[in-house]
Amino acid sequence: MSQRQQLMRIFEIDRRVRAGLYPNAESLARDLEVSKRVIYKDRAYMIDQLRAPLATDRQRGGWYYTEPAYVLPNVMVTRGELLAFFLSVELAQRYVGTAFQEPLQSAVQKLSQTLKGDITVDLDALHQHYTFVPPPLMETNIQTLMTIHRAIHEQRLLAIGYFANTTGQHTERVVEPYHLNNTKGDWYLLTYDLSRQAERTFHVGRIQSCRVLPDKFVRRESISIEAWLRTAFGAEGGGEPVEVAIRFDAYQARWIRERHWHATARLEPHDDGGVTLRLWTSGLGEVQRWVMQYGSHAEVLAPASLRRAVAEEARKMRAIYGAE
């Protein structure tokens, strides 16, 4: 058993004792789904290490504190646990005002109650010291996510009605659902689309209808979620990855050096202070949108198709702004 699990059991033993419920090894083992031997070890730890004045009331058949004022000593949390808590707060902030707000805040509150000792976390005070500004997010139907999760777990085909922004059309699809991926707060479903006979990614926020079909499917060995995530750029992936090379001038290179942009990324420095970023990805549409935000500070070197796409978009922009 992990220390974290033991800690949670000790908190529960303490809670029941304080509530006057007179817990014993049998009831605790049943409710916490462990053996009585584990519970007795927890009790011994409380008595020997935490100096808990636990005693047995023979008439009531359970344990009580001989000193009612006793409290558990401060328990230090690990850095990893505290980091997990802060990340959970950030996640909750991303979904303020959505259907996820209440369950996430409840989960954060429960986590905060386990952070005892030298670290005190007050959610209200936390807002005074930390600000999490979420990106603009599409509203996601929580029931749709639950339906998708069920289809993935049971390996059943999924019928979806989807609105594609690229074409402006609504289509009906039957897909093999493989994975839910959250990128920058938005949910994406990784699938094998039976009508297209190819891997496809769908933004869950654009799924207008969703139902699990009775037919089951066998996961295709050719589809690797790990490989998809490794070669995707942002939320876009699937297909054969190609090498992308982007040269940034000395000014923009200062910011490019600061971050790890991709699992396959490597930087090549230049004498003038600039850098060339190289990576392998199949998400060229996402790369194009990303690189164009840097304007004249970035130049696509490869592949040729991406360079042409950026050049064409630049020509269209010049047609709009050229007169000025």
Rosetta silent file (secondary structure, phi, psi, omega in degrees, C-alpha in Angstrom):
SEQUENCE: MSQRQQLMRIFEIDRRVRAGLYPNAESLARDLEVSKRVIYKDRAYMIDQLRAPLATDRQRGGWYYTEPAYVLPNVMVTRGELLAFFLSVELAQRYVGTAFQEPLQSAVQKLSQTLKGDITVDLDALHQHYTFVPPPLMETNIQTLMTIHRAIHEQRLLAIGYFANTTGQHTERVVEPYHLNNTKGDWYLLTYDLSRQAERTFHVGRIQSCRVLPDKFVRRESISIEAWLRTAFGAEGGGEPVEVAIRFDAYQARWIRERHWHATARLEPHDDGGVTLRLWTSGLGEVQRWVMQYGSHAEVLAPASLRRAVAEEARKMRAIYGAE
SCORE:     score description
SCORE:     0.000 S_00000001
   1 L     0.000  142.182 -179.488    0.000    0.000    0.000 S_00000001
   2 L   -79.258  160.122  177.302    1.277    3.490   -0.751 S_00000001
   3 H   -62.452  -34.699  179.583    1.856    6.136    1.911 S_00000001
   4 H   -63.160  -43.153  178.956   -0.832    8.224    0.253 S_00000001
   5 H   -65.531  -41.426  178.564   -3.401    5.432    0.654 S_00000001
   6 H   -63.299  -40.234  179.444   -2.401    4.864    4.262 S_00000001
   7 H   -60.096  -43.181  179.786   -2.710    8.580    4.953 S_00000001
   8 H   -65.682  -36.921  177.378   -6.246    8.631    3.580 S_00000001
   9 H   -65.951  -40.526  179.281   -7.192    5.623    5.731 S_00000001
  10 H   -63.926  -40.438  175.774   -5.793    7.309    8.840 S_00000001
  11 H   -59.264  -39.775 -178.707   -7.829   10.428    8.076 S_00000001
  12 H   -71.182  -40.256  175.846  -10.947    8.255    7.818 S_00000001
  13 H   -59.837  -46.857  179.558  -10.191    6.413   11.077 S_00000001
  14 H   -60.357  -41.953 -179.322   -9.682    9.746   12.824 S_00000001
  15 H   -62.341  -44.511 -178.028  -12.918   11.130   11.373 S_00000001
  16 H   -68.838  -38.338  177.940  -14.982    8.176   12.565 S_00000001
  17 H   -63.279  -45.717  179.882  -13.428    8.187   16.021 S_00000001
  18 H   -63.573  -32.067 -178.900  -14.136   11.932   16.422 S_00000001
  19 L   -78.578   -1.614  179.456  -17.702   11.434   15.244 S_00000001
  20 L    73.137   28.014 -178.073  -18.273    8.925   18.060 S_00000001
  21 L   -89.009   -8.142  179.666  -18.883    6.070   15.624 S_00000001
  22 L    47.941   63.419  179.988  -16.547    3.688   17.479 S_00000001
  23 L   -69.281  157.773  173.699  -15.019    2.111   14.350 S_00000001
  24 L  -137.033  175.200 -175.083  -13.235   -1.234   14.509 S_00000001
  25 H   -61.496  -37.127 -177.511  -10.976   -3.219   12.210 S_00000001
  26 H   -66.596  -48.240 -178.533  -13.832   -5.255   10.769 S_00000001
  27 H   -68.348  -38.966  179.651  -16.047   -2.307    9.771 S_00000001
  28 H   -67.454  -42.706  179.653  -13.125   -0.263    8.467 S_00000001
  29 H   -61.744  -39.360  179.806  -11.716   -3.156    6.436 S_00000001
  30 H   -66.593  -48.092 -175.010  -15.121   -3.726    4.869 S_00000001
  31 H   -72.674  -33.786 -177.465  -15.783   -0.062    4.031 S_00000001
  32 H   -94.924   -0.962  175.323  -12.244    0.751    2.863 S_00000001
  33 L    58.479   47.886  173.046  -11.875   -2.537    0.966 S_00000001
  34 L  -133.835  175.778  179.048   -8.667   -3.682    2.636 S_00000001
  35 L   -81.325  159.719  177.182   -7.805   -6.509    4.991 S_00000001
  36 H   -64.399  -30.721  178.120   -8.177   -6.274    8.771 S_00000001
  37 H   -60.457  -40.185  178.236   -4.414   -6.775    8.995 S_00000001
  38 H   -63.711  -42.496  179.949   -3.906   -3.506    7.080 S_00000001
  39 H   -64.255  -41.249  178.781   -6.264   -1.672    9.437 S_00000001
  40 H   -64.270  -34.142  176.214   -4.452   -3.023   12.494 S_00000001
  41 H   -66.895  -39.676  177.121   -1.159   -1.797   11.007 S_00000001
  42 H   -62.565  -42.169  179.437   -2.720    1.650   10.511 S_00000001
  43 H   -62.923  -42.765  179.108   -3.914    1.625   14.130 S_00000001
  44 H   -63.885  -39.225  177.873   -0.447    0.652   15.368 S_00000001
  45 H   -63.434  -41.062  178.944    1.095    3.437   13.302 S_00000001
  46 H   -63.011  -40.719 -177.964   -1.314    5.964   14.795 S_00000001
  47 H   -73.994  -46.411 -173.550   -0.492    4.837   18.323 S_00000001
  48 H   -79.414  -40.752 -174.041    3.292    4.399   17.925 S_00000001
  49 L   -99.349  -36.557 -176.974    4.168    7.193   15.494 S_00000001
  50 L   -99.950    1.505  177.724    1.346    9.734   15.793 S_00000001
  51 L    55.820   37.864  179.463    0.867    9.281   19.563 S_00000001
  52 L   -77.836  127.629 -179.175   -2.868    8.778   19.122 S_00000001
  53 L   -80.788   59.943 -177.912   -4.564    7.851   22.446 S_00000001
  54 E   -81.064  134.269  176.561   -6.642    5.109   20.822 S_00000001
  55 E  -139.533  165.267 -177.837   -8.374    2.657   23.099 S_00000001
  56 E  -106.502  128.340  173.483  -11.072    0.011   22.693 S_00000001
  57 E   -93.511  109.200 -174.462  -14.511    0.329   24.238 S_00000001
  58 L   -64.930  -36.626 -177.407  -15.566   -3.287   24.833 S_00000001
  59 L   -68.641  -41.233 -178.123  -19.229   -2.471   25.264 S_00000001
  60 L   -87.854  -10.947  176.086  -19.501   -0.482   22.018 S_00000001
  61 L    69.734   31.995 -179.520  -17.149   -2.783   20.162 S_00000001
  62 E  -157.914 -174.127 -173.397  -14.955   -0.025   18.715 S_00000001
  63 E   -99.580  153.341  176.782  -12.209    2.543   19.205 S_00000001
  64 E  -151.099  165.112  176.325  -12.244    5.944   20.863 S_00000001
  65 E   -91.837  127.153  176.290   -9.785    8.628   22.005 S_00000001
  66 L   -72.702  -18.916  174.876   -9.063    8.636   25.718 S_00000001
  67 L  -118.382   97.719 -175.355   -8.097   12.294   25.269 S_00000001
  68 L   -57.532  -23.417 -177.529  -10.939   13.992   23.303 S_00000001
  69 L   -82.675   -2.512 -176.962   -8.754   17.032   22.592 S_00000001
  70 L   -64.159  139.911  173.246   -6.194   14.989   20.647 S_00000001
  71 L  -130.883  150.555  176.937   -5.596   16.046   17.021 S_00000001
  72 L   -61.421  139.922  176.865   -3.486   14.414   14.351 S_00000001
  73 L   -66.121  162.357  178.989   -0.056   16.059   14.045 S_00000001
  74 L   -57.222  135.692  179.837    0.718   18.147   11.002 S_00000001
  75 L  -113.232  120.532  179.027    1.248   16.015    7.911 S_00000001
  76 L   -77.325  137.666  174.148    3.621   17.289    5.255 S_00000001
  77 L   -96.279  155.303  178.902    2.561   16.818    1.669 S_00000001
  78 L   -77.664  162.245  177.038    5.032   16.077   -1.081 S_00000001
  79 H   -61.012  -37.536  179.659    5.907   18.612   -3.726 S_00000001
  80 H   -62.782  -40.484  178.826    4.227   16.387   -6.266 S_00000001
  81 H   -66.280  -40.011  179.043    0.963   16.389   -4.316 S_00000001
  82 H   -67.292  -40.293  177.457    1.029   20.152   -3.966 S_00000001
  83 H   -61.326  -42.702  178.349    1.793   20.530   -7.663 S_00000001
  84 H   -60.105  -37.509  179.468   -1.136   18.248   -8.459 S_00000001
  85 H   -66.020  -46.076  179.925   -3.341   20.449   -6.308 S_00000001
  86 H   -62.676  -38.998  178.038   -2.271   23.647   -8.051 S_00000001
  87 H   -65.206  -35.654  178.253   -2.810   22.022  -11.427 S_00000001
  88 H   -67.057  -35.278  176.512   -6.283   20.962  -10.347 S_00000001
  89 H   -65.062  -43.589  179.425   -7.035   24.563   -9.384 S_00000001
  90 H   -61.311  -42.444  179.629   -5.820   25.743  -12.784 S_00000001
  91 H   -61.425  -42.751  178.988   -7.992   23.148  -14.486 S_00000001
  92 H   -62.124  -38.386 -179.673  -11.016   24.279  -12.476 S_00000001
  93 H   -63.721  -32.343 -179.063  -10.342   27.891  -13.461 S_00000001
  94 H   -64.888  -25.881 -173.286  -10.420   26.925  -17.134 S_00000001
  95 L  -112.248   20.862  174.213  -13.981   25.710  -16.787 S_00000001
  96 L   -60.919  130.630  179.300  -15.547   28.493  -14.711 S_00000001
  97 L    87.318    4.636  178.181  -19.012   29.133  -16.079 S_00000001
  98 L  -115.174  179.255 -179.089  -19.297   25.739  -17.785 S_00000001
  99 L   -66.057  -17.653 -178.179  -20.939   22.461  -16.826 S_00000001
 100 L   -85.176  -10.838 -171.747  -17.613   21.274  -15.369 S_00000001
 101 H   -57.667  -51.864 -174.394  -17.338   24.080  -12.794 S_00000001
 102 H   -64.627  -50.248  179.732  -19.239   22.475   -9.914 S_00000001
 103 H   -64.599  -34.591  179.409  -17.684   18.962  -10.017 S_00000001
 104 H   -69.370  -43.341  178.859  -14.169   20.366  -10.489 S_00000001
 105 H   -63.793  -36.009  176.657  -14.503   22.855   -7.639 S_00000001
 106 H   -63.192  -42.707  178.846  -15.806   20.042   -5.445 S_00000001
 107 H   -64.525  -41.584  178.614  -12.779   17.923   -6.329 S_00000001
 108 H   -62.938  -41.171  179.870  -10.410   20.828   -5.621 S_00000001
 109 H   -62.436  -40.820  178.764  -12.074   21.423   -2.252 S_00000001
 110 H   -65.466  -39.950  177.129  -11.616   17.767   -1.304 S_00000001
 111 H   -63.192  -40.513 -177.279   -7.956   17.917   -2.309 S_00000001
 112 H   -64.264  -29.898 -178.884   -7.436   21.070   -0.269 S_00000001
 113 H   -71.410  -20.010  179.180   -8.771   19.335    2.834 S_00000001
 114 H   -88.184   -9.420 -178.428   -5.984   16.730    2.634 S_00000001
 115 L   -89.445   88.951 -176.530   -3.215   19.382    2.568 S_00000001
 116 L  -106.840  170.984  171.737   -2.497   19.676    6.279 S_00000001
 117 L    93.070 -136.493 -173.387    0.463   20.826    8.290 S_00000001
 118 L   -68.798  -14.983  179.256    3.042   23.405    7.253 S_00000001
 119 L  -112.860  118.913  177.988    1.169   24.147    4.042 S_00000001
 120 L  -113.597  128.774 -179.088   -2.257   25.702    4.336 S_00000001
 121 L  -115.286  118.805  176.999   -4.332   26.191    1.225 S_00000001
 122 L  -114.558  116.150 -175.195   -7.235   28.597    1.266 S_00000001
 123 H   -60.381  -37.772  179.123   -9.054   28.667   -2.080 S_00000001
 124 H   -66.444  -43.392  179.028  -10.269   32.218   -1.552 S_00000001
 125 H   -67.114  -32.254 -179.820   -6.787   33.425   -0.638 S_00000001
 126 H   -58.576  -38.648  179.844   -5.370   31.522   -3.582 S_00000001
 127 H   -65.350  -23.375 -178.992   -7.327   33.725   -5.961 S_00000001
 128 H   -78.287  -22.859 -174.443   -5.650   36.771   -4.397 S_00000001
 129 H  -109.696  -20.759 -178.369   -2.142   35.504   -5.154 S_00000001
 130 L  -131.535  139.143  177.060   -2.536   33.528   -8.363 S_00000001
 131 L  -123.352  125.663  175.900   -4.453   34.305  -11.515 S_00000001
 132 L  -112.051  111.250 -179.030   -5.253   31.668  -14.100 S_00000001
 133 L   -99.402  109.477 -177.621   -6.547   33.226  -17.311 S_00000001
 134 L   -74.008  151.370  174.168   -8.135   30.501  -19.447 S_00000001
 135 L   -71.509  163.715  175.402   -7.926   30.634  -23.241 S_00000001
 136 L   -61.223  121.904 -174.980  -11.159   31.161  -25.180 S_00000001
 137 L  -117.388  147.213  171.104  -12.846   27.764  -24.992 S_00000001
 138 L   -79.933  142.329  178.142  -15.727   26.154  -26.834 S_00000001
 139 L   -69.902  132.831 -179.467  -18.487   24.918  -24.558 S_00000001
 140 L  -115.275  133.675  179.068  -18.407   21.152  -24.246 S_00000001
 141 L   -76.980  120.889 -176.290  -21.412   19.033  -23.318 S_00000001
 142 H   -64.772  -32.022  179.000  -20.470   16.914  -20.315 S_00000001
 143 H   -67.688  -35.089  176.613  -22.914   14.192  -21.354 S_00000001
 144 H   -62.797  -43.098  177.939  -21.194   13.952  -24.740 S_00000001
 145 H   -61.846  -41.994  179.980  -17.861   13.401  -23.000 S_00000001
 146 H   -65.531  -38.425  177.897  -19.376   10.710  -20.783 S_00000001
 147 H   -64.997  -44.111  178.968  -20.899    8.978  -23.814 S_00000001
 148 H   -62.510  -43.554  179.176  -17.580    9.074  -25.667 S_00000001
 149 H   -58.349  -42.763  179.427  -15.767    7.730  -22.613 S_00000001
 150 H   -62.381  -44.247 -179.181  -18.202    4.818  -22.438 S_00000001
 151 H   -62.744  -40.697  178.406  -17.717    4.003  -26.145 S_00000001
 152 H   -64.777  -46.771 -176.398  -13.918    4.045  -25.776 S_00000001
 153 H   -63.741  -40.953 -177.182  -14.014    1.915  -22.627 S_00000001
 154 H   -90.256   -2.516 -177.355  -16.406   -0.673  -24.089 S_00000001
 155 L    53.104   55.268  178.134  -14.797   -0.542  -27.579 S_00000001
 156 E  -115.900  149.275  178.178  -18.106    0.168  -29.285 S_00000001
 157 E   -63.946  150.871 -176.456  -18.744    2.078  -32.486 S_00000001
 158 E  -125.427  127.883  175.828  -19.899    5.670  -32.072 S_00000001
 159 E   -98.912  123.919 -178.044  -22.380    7.508  -34.287 S_00000001
 160 E  -128.092  146.649  168.525  -21.795   11.264  -34.295 S_00000001
 161 E  -104.448  121.279 -169.223  -23.342   14.260  -35.977 S_00000001
 162 E  -127.106  136.535  173.685  -20.522   16.711  -36.636 S_00000001
 163 E  -102.395  117.960 -178.682  -20.316   20.292  -37.873 S_00000001
 164 E   -94.965  118.579  178.942  -17.032   20.915  -39.704 S_00000001
 165 L   -63.820  -32.309 -176.153  -15.869   24.521  -39.627 S_00000001
 166 L   -65.723  -34.097 -178.561  -13.605   23.986  -42.628 S_00000001
 167 L  -108.303  -16.592 -176.822  -16.510   23.107  -44.935 S_00000001
 168 L    71.496   21.318 -177.105  -19.429   24.627  -43.034 S_00000001
 169 E  -116.238  151.041  173.690  -21.296   21.319  -43.399 S_00000001
 170 E   -98.527  128.491 -179.980  -23.031   18.949  -41.011 S_00000001
 171 E  -128.675  153.483  174.390  -22.154   15.297  -41.558 S_00000001
 172 E  -102.726  128.240 -177.610  -23.146   11.993  -39.967 S_00000001
 173 E  -128.400  152.133  167.296  -20.216    9.699  -39.154 S_00000001
 174 E  -118.048  122.916 -172.427  -19.665    6.263  -37.651 S_00000001
 175 E  -130.759  157.923  168.178  -16.286    6.054  -35.990 S_00000001
 176 E   -94.364  109.657 -177.432  -14.104    3.807  -33.889 S_00000001
 177 E   -81.626  131.665 -175.230  -13.312    6.001  -30.847 S_00000001
 178 E  -116.180  -36.921 -169.764   -9.770    5.594  -29.511 S_00000001
 179 E  -161.896  141.595  171.295   -8.752    8.487  -27.299 S_00000001
 180 E  -103.771  127.196 -177.988   -9.875   11.771  -25.723 S_00000001
 181 E  -124.246  128.551  177.623   -7.197   14.454  -25.747 S_00000001
 182 E  -102.528  116.416  179.141   -7.416   17.801  -23.971 S_00000001
 183 E  -120.520  116.738  179.148   -5.284   20.487  -25.643 S_00000001
 184 L    54.831   35.673  175.526   -5.258   23.998  -24.169 S_00000001
 185 L    92.845  -14.285  179.393   -8.592   23.325  -22.471 S_00000001
 186 E  -100.079  144.792 -178.166  -10.438   21.996  -25.532 S_00000001
 187 E   -95.372  137.083  177.919  -11.388   18.326  -25.961 S_00000001
 188 E  -129.613  139.386  179.428  -10.558   16.363  -29.119 S_00000001
 189 E  -105.014  123.074  178.249  -11.643   12.831  -30.037 S_00000001
 190 E   -93.775  126.653 -173.243   -9.143   10.645  -31.896 S_00000001
 191 E  -141.052  172.101  162.009  -10.905    8.096  -34.103 S_00000001
 192 E  -112.250  115.971 -176.197  -10.831    5.854  -37.125 S_00000001
 193 E   -85.580  114.231 -175.551  -13.569    7.188  -39.414 S_00000001
 194 L   -67.502  -33.474 -179.234  -15.244    4.248  -41.168 S_00000001
 195 L   -73.038  -30.704  179.653  -16.769    6.395  -43.925 S_00000001
 196 L   -95.336  -12.008 -177.613  -13.405    8.008  -44.766 S_00000001
 197 L    53.642   46.793 -177.793  -11.374    4.863  -44.044 S_00000001
 198 E  -160.603  162.092  174.942   -8.798    7.004  -42.269 S_00000001
 199 E   -69.691  137.251  179.127   -7.778    8.411  -38.904 S_00000001
 200 E  -141.363  147.988  176.321   -9.703   11.562  -38.033 S_00000001
 201 E  -114.844  132.415 -178.691   -9.751   14.008  -35.120 S_00000001
 202 E  -120.895  134.278  173.944  -12.989   15.692  -34.054 S_00000001
 203 E   -74.414  120.861 -174.875  -13.427   18.709  -31.786 S_00000001
 204 H   -60.890  -31.200  179.589  -15.866   17.491  -29.131 S_00000001
 205 H   -65.116  -18.210  179.846  -17.444   20.950  -28.949 S_00000001
 206 H  -100.533    1.084  175.419  -18.616   20.537  -32.578 S_00000001
 207 E   -79.433  112.092 -173.837  -20.194   17.117  -32.022 S_00000001
 208 E   -90.428  -23.808  174.729  -23.900   17.923  -32.171 S_00000001
 209 E  -146.636  152.342 -172.170  -25.227   14.407  -31.566 S_00000001
 210 E  -159.199  126.145  176.198  -23.606   11.300  -30.167 S_00000001
 211 E  -147.632  144.434  179.639  -24.771    7.753  -29.430 S_00000001
 212 E   -82.827  130.834  178.722  -23.079    4.455  -28.660 S_00000001
 213 E   -92.352  156.005 -179.049  -23.877    1.685  -31.128 S_00000001
 214 E   -69.469  -22.603 -176.975  -24.244   -1.968  -30.078 S_00000001
 215 E   -72.576  133.678  177.366  -21.491   -3.108  -32.461 S_00000001
 216 E   -95.272  161.865  177.862  -18.056   -3.604  -30.934 S_00000001
 217 L  -133.521  157.343  176.141  -14.746   -3.082  -32.733 S_00000001
 218 L  -100.335  127.561 -178.111  -11.234   -4.423  -32.403 S_00000001
 219 L   -60.661  132.389 -177.415   -8.593   -1.769  -31.934 S_00000001
 220 L   -76.163  129.749  179.729   -6.398   -1.485  -35.026 S_00000001
 221 L   -64.827  -23.556 -178.389   -2.740   -2.291  -34.441 S_00000001
 222 L   -74.211  -14.321 -178.208   -1.828    0.362  -37.015 S_00000001
 223 L  -100.383  115.405  179.215   -3.220    3.102  -34.763 S_00000001
 224 L  -115.150  114.332  178.399   -0.845    4.149  -32.000 S_00000001
 225 H   -63.134  -38.470  179.314   -2.092    6.858  -29.651 S_00000001
 226 H   -60.741  -44.311  179.479    1.455    7.374  -28.420 S_00000001
 227 H   -67.649  -38.294  178.776    2.692    7.970  -31.966 S_00000001
 228 H   -60.166  -49.058 -178.090   -0.253   10.266  -32.719 S_00000001
 229 H   -66.209  -34.525 -178.020    0.447   12.433  -29.676 S_00000001
 230 H   -69.966  -34.820 -176.042    4.190   12.466  -30.373 S_00000001
 231 H  -100.072   -7.880  178.292    3.806   13.664  -33.969 S_00000001
 232 L   -69.862  158.626  171.860    0.768   15.919  -33.536 S_00000001
 233 E  -124.687  113.748 -171.895    1.191   19.674  -33.331 S_00000001
 234 L    66.706 -126.337 -178.899   -1.315   21.172  -30.927 S_00000001
 235 L   -96.169   -3.982 -174.227   -4.579   19.357  -31.540 S_00000001
 236 E  -100.537  127.244  179.642   -3.842   18.353  -35.133 S_00000001
 237 L  -158.965 -165.135 -176.720   -2.296   14.996  -35.897 S_00000001
 238 L    88.668  152.923 -179.247   -2.707   11.732  -37.724 S_00000001
 239 L    85.269 -177.119 -176.652   -1.160   10.759  -41.036 S_00000001
 240 L   -83.055  124.632  178.947    2.476   10.560  -41.987 S_00000001
 241 L   -71.800  150.283  176.068    4.720   13.109  -40.238 S_00000001
 242 E  -128.428  160.730  179.317    7.079   15.294  -42.254 S_00000001
 243 E   -79.585  129.908  177.088   10.044   17.405  -41.230 S_00000001
 244 E  -111.226  134.423  177.312    9.208   21.048  -40.585 S_00000001
 245 E  -129.875  125.805 -179.608   11.941   23.703  -40.524 S_00000001
 246 E  -130.902  125.367  178.301   11.269   27.302  -39.472 S_00000001
 247 E   -97.269  129.659  177.353   13.927   29.981  -39.218 S_00000001
 248 E  -111.287  139.209 -179.848   13.421   32.695  -36.604 S_00000001
 249 L   -72.602  174.513 -174.445   15.382   35.937  -36.630 S_00000001
 250 H   -59.824  -34.689 -179.539   17.571   37.064  -33.718 S_00000001
 251 H   -65.687  -53.610 -175.856   14.740   39.054  -32.134 S_00000001
 252 H   -72.745  -24.502 -177.887   12.168   36.249  -32.039 S_00000001
 253 H   -59.827  -26.584  179.490   14.755   33.581  -31.239 S_00000001
 254 H   -57.936  -41.504 -177.998   14.935   34.882  -27.653 S_00000001
 255 H   -82.348  -32.429 -179.343   11.414   33.571  -27.008 S_00000001
 256 H   -65.561  -37.899 -179.256   11.740   30.443  -29.151 S_00000001
 257 L   -66.118  -23.425 -173.022   14.724   29.257  -27.094 S_00000001
 258 L   -73.539  -20.395 -170.551   12.721   29.532  -23.866 S_00000001
 259 L  -125.010  156.965  173.983   10.230   26.754  -24.592 S_00000001
 260 L   -98.452  106.423 -168.311   10.082   23.145  -25.621 S_00000001
 261 L   -83.681  -22.674 -174.741    7.761   23.311  -28.609 S_00000001
 262 L  -164.511  155.609 -178.701    7.426   19.672  -29.552 S_00000001
 263 L   -61.580  -29.102 -178.184    8.569   16.184  -28.552 S_00000001
 264 L  -101.747    6.492 -171.963   10.781   15.989  -31.673 S_00000001
 265 L   -70.012  142.509  169.868   11.940   19.621  -31.656 S_00000001
 266 E  -144.549  148.818 -176.513   15.579   20.636  -31.947 S_00000001
 267 E  -110.056  135.938  175.260   17.142   24.064  -32.345 S_00000001
 268 E  -114.321  111.609 -178.532   19.980   24.991  -34.682 S_00000001
 269 E   -73.961  152.426  177.244   21.673   28.274  -33.692 S_00000001
 270 L  -120.749  156.795 -176.755   22.946   30.760  -36.295 S_00000001
 271 L   -61.989  -27.878 -178.189   25.823   33.227  -36.100 S_00000001
 272 L   -83.584    4.244  178.868   23.464   36.196  -36.396 S_00000001
 273 L    97.472   -9.751  177.985   21.600   35.153  -33.230 S_00000001
 274 L   -80.672  175.517  177.248   18.692   33.515  -34.999 S_00000001
 275 E  -141.681  154.573  169.969   17.679   29.861  -34.756 S_00000001
 276 E  -111.332  124.766  178.075   16.075   27.236  -36.961 S_00000001
 277 E   -95.105  125.481  177.886   13.472   25.082  -35.282 S_00000001
 278 E  -119.640  138.065  177.283   13.144   21.575  -36.717 S_00000001
 279 E  -157.152  163.501  178.384   10.457   19.037  -35.802 S_00000001
 280 E  -112.687  122.701 -178.974    8.505   16.136  -37.254 S_00000001
 281 E  -156.173  158.615  173.512    4.728   16.458  -37.376 S_00000001
 282 L  -105.564   -2.237 -177.544    1.652   15.759  -39.468 S_00000001
 283 L   -89.700   60.940 -173.890   -0.233   18.781  -38.098 S_00000001
 284 H   -67.634  -32.345  177.557    0.780   21.232  -40.828 S_00000001
 285 H   -62.720  -41.598  178.405   -2.432   23.263  -40.621 S_00000001
 286 H   -68.182  -38.513  178.007   -1.814   23.926  -36.948 S_00000001
 287 H   -62.500  -42.694 -179.920    1.840   24.759  -37.649 S_00000001
 288 H   -59.521  -47.398  179.706    0.792   27.277  -40.310 S_00000001
 289 H   -63.430  -35.892 -178.886   -1.575   29.072  -37.921 S_00000001
 290 H   -70.194  -47.707 -173.148    1.091   29.052  -35.216 S_00000001
 291 H   -69.901  -29.314 -176.831    4.002   30.318  -37.321 S_00000001
 292 H   -70.855  -17.255  177.286    2.037   33.143  -38.940 S_00000001
 293 H   -66.978  -18.951 -178.819    1.539   34.846  -35.590 S_00000001
 294 H   -89.619   -1.676  175.104    5.261   35.737  -35.718 S_00000001
 295 H    55.172 -132.067 -175.654    4.886   37.692  -38.962 S_00000001
 296 H   -73.830   -5.255 -178.857    8.157   38.720  -40.573 S_00000001
 297 H   -82.640   -6.142 -178.301   10.202   37.264  -37.706 S_00000001
 298 E  -131.043  142.050  177.496    9.658   33.685  -38.962 S_00000001
 299 E  -132.393  122.891  176.631   10.346   32.003  -42.315 S_00000001
 300 E   -76.470  124.512  178.629    9.160   28.502  -43.206 S_00000001
 301 E   -97.615  -36.007 -178.150   11.974   26.605  -44.894 S_00000001
 302 E  -156.819  152.523   -0.539   10.334   23.183  -45.198 S_00000001
 303 L   -77.413  169.586 -177.498    8.269   21.423  -46.288 S_00000001
 304 H   -62.760  -34.872 -179.355    7.639   23.158  -49.599 S_00000001
 305 H   -64.562  -38.918  178.919    3.859   22.689  -49.271 S_00000001
 306 H   -70.440  -39.488  178.375    3.799   24.555  -45.958 S_00000001
 307 H   -61.616  -42.213  178.772    6.021   27.338  -47.341 S_00000001
 308 H   -65.032  -39.792 -179.174    3.633   27.762  -50.291 S_00000001
 309 H   -63.908  -41.787  178.577    0.602   27.836  -47.990 S_00000001
 310 H   -67.432  -41.654  179.678    2.139   30.589  -45.825 S_00000001
 311 H   -62.407  -41.238  179.908    3.218   32.561  -48.910 S_00000001
 312 H   -64.974  -40.918  178.337   -0.290   32.344  -50.373 S_00000001
 313 H   -66.280  -37.211  178.321   -1.835   33.567  -47.137 S_00000001
 314 H   -64.744  -37.915  177.486    0.696   36.423  -47.025 S_00000001
 315 H   -64.689  -39.870  177.917   -0.290   37.438  -50.578 S_00000001
 316 H   -64.701  -38.406  178.264   -3.944   37.512  -49.561 S_00000001
 317 H   -67.381  -39.411  178.707   -3.093   39.694  -46.575 S_00000001
 318 H   -62.963  -36.043  178.849   -1.089   42.045  -48.789 S_00000001
 319 H   -64.485  -31.400  179.291   -4.127   42.386  -51.056 S_00000001
 320 H   -78.665  -44.336 -172.800   -6.139   43.504  -48.040 S_00000001
 321 H  -101.190   -3.608 -174.015   -3.552   45.826  -46.476 S_00000001
 322 L   -57.914  -39.347 -177.886   -1.509   46.792  -49.561 S_00000001
 323 L   -64.572  -22.534 -179.235   -3.328   50.101  -50.140 S_00000001
 324 L   -87.593    0.000    0.000   -2.379   51.243  -46.654 S_00000001
